[in-house]
Amino acid sequence: MRILVVEDSNTSRMYLQEILKDVTGKETHIGCAASGEEALEKFEERRLAGKGYNLIFMDIILPGIDGLQTLEKIRDIEQKNQTPEDLKSKAIITTALDDATKASRAFFQCEAISYITKPITVEKIQAELNKFGLI
């Protein structure tokens, strides 16, 4: 599995990375980005190398372009390149906010598969990954 973690807080990014390593196993490649712009660069690099991300954990509040705008741009790239549905990156939105409007936008416009409110725990991650057959 190839996962991209997009989180501006270094502490949160490292914490989520450790949880994902523990939950998914050693064969998982985890890339990290601290901003939407960096996430887009990493996404495109991996896509062009033929090793696109299977899963993206995207924080909503980021410096520069926010997480939902970043995810919309990722979906645009996938559409422009005619990425088959089964090869599109699955996205899980992470946020400290419990905002129904943003959650709705995440699901309908950005095609997120899930929405997790912080604090993130091992149990929340395992439950979401199990729910979608990702572990």
N, C-alpha and C positions, 0 to 999 in steps of 0.2 A: 504494500500500500504506500502511496505517496500523499503526504499531507502538507498543506500550507497553513501556518498559523499566522494570522495578521492581528497584531496587538501592539499598541504603542507603549504600554507599560512593560519595561524590561522584566520586572519581577513576575508579572502575570504571564508574560510570554514564556519565560523559563519554566514556570510552574505548570502551565498547560503542556508544554513540550515534554516535561518529565512524566506527567500523567499519561499522555499519549504513548510514550515509549513503553511504560509499564503495561498499559492496557492492550496495545496492538502487537507488541513483540519486537524483536531485534531486526527483523527484515524490513521494517518501516523506515522510509526516508521522510524526515520532517524538515521542511524549509520554514524559515521565519522571515517576517517582514514587520517593520515598525510603522509603516504608513501605507496608504492606498497606492501611492505612486510606486513604492518599492514592491508592493504585492503584484502590481501589473507587470513590472519588469521581470520578476521571478516567474510569474505565470507564463509569460510569453517565452522566456528562455527554455523552460521545461517543455512547453508545447512544441516549440521548434525542434527540440532535441528528440521528440517522439516519446517523451516520458512525462506527460502532463499529470497534474495533481488529480487524484481520485476524490479528495476531500479537502475542503477549505473551512477552517474555523475563522470567522470574520467578526472582529469587534466593530460595532457601529460607529462609535465616536473615535475618530482618528484625526491626526493633523493633516492639513491639506484636504484632499477629497475624502469624504467619509466612507464608511464601510459599505453602505448601500449603493452609493455611486460607484465605488470600486467594483462591487459585484455586478452592477448593471453593465459596466464596461467589459468585464469578463464574459458575461453572457453575449454581448455584442461581438466580441472576438470569436466566441464559439459559433455563433450564428453565421458570421461573415465567412468563416472557414468550414462551414457545413459540418460541424462536429456532430456525429451521430448521438442520439439521446443517451444511449448506454455508455458513451465515453465522456459525456459532459461531467465536469466536476460537481460533486454534491457539496452543498454549502450549509453549514450550521452557523447561525448568527449567535454571537455572544454579546451580552450587554448588561450594564448595571441598571439600566432603565427597564421598567415594566410598562412599555408604551405600546398600546394596541394599534395605533396608527402605523408606527414603524414596523411592528410585527406583521401587520397586514401587507405593507409594501414589500417586506422581505420575502413573503411567501408568493405573492402574486406577480410582482414586477421582477423580482430577482431570482425567483424559483428556488428559494431556500427550502431545505427539507425539514429544518428544525430551528428552534429559537430557545436558547438557554440563557436564563438570567444568572448573573453573578451573585454570590460567590460560586465559582465552578468547583465541583467536587469530583472525585474519582467515580462515585456512584452515579452522578448525573451523566458523565461522559460514557460510562459503561452502558447505562440504560439507553442512551441515544444511539450509540453505535450498534448495540444489540437489536434495537427496534428496527433498524434499517439493514440488518444483516451484514454489517461492515466488520464485525469481529465474530 
